[in-house]
């Protein structure tokens, strides 16, 4: 029996990701949302294989995730590690937040005190749900 037939899905931020998305980025996205106290669920999206790379792929994943979320908030992570946060009521091509994949030459966070790539996006998704101010983009101080 499928989950849809047995019970409705619990309210959560939905994360859809390319099957080859970096595991470390996914962990940080999930941690960022969970730190804010908002439930999150993630699964790979097999339709992304062979799809558009870069922001376009992550934006599409995030929009599909937002459409699926009972909280109307979704996150997409593409194969390169670009993270996009979307709300179901925004136009498909206008996500709430985009964090481009980090430069491979750069190791770790963007600087002292910066969270790892993906954590701010997870927190931003959760804060959209709770109505709290969004965290500043990477590299910017509030």
KAWOPE-V382126 format. One line per field, one symbol per residue. phi: phi as a letter, one per 30 degrees, with the letter a starting at -180 (. if undefined). A space follows every 10 residues. Layout:
phi: ???
This chain:
phi: .ddddcaddd dadcccbdec dddddeeded ddddddicdb bbadcddddi dddieedddd dddddddddd cibbbbbddd jdcbcbcdcd eedbddabcd eddedccidd leidddejdd ddddeddddd idddddeeic cd
